[in-house]
Amino acid sequence: MADDNKPAEVRANHDPHGAPPLADGDRVRRAAPPVHTPPPTTRQKAVAILIVVIVVAAIVIGALR
């Protein structure tokens, strides 16, 4: 094996009871979440609008100074 020449602390410790390693060239692909995120609530929308208003006001005040 290619790992035989490496020191013991550098070699991978494979779990004999775990899943087998992936074959060369395989990639782990993230699965899509099974449940879609719920739409934002009214409170979340209000907080987002308030943040935007504060940022815009800060930019306008900074530009007028």
Secondary structure, 3 states (H helix, E strand, C coil): CHHHHCCCCCCCCCCCCCCCCCCCCCCCCCCCCCCCCCCCCHHHHHHHHHHHHHHHHHHHHHHHC
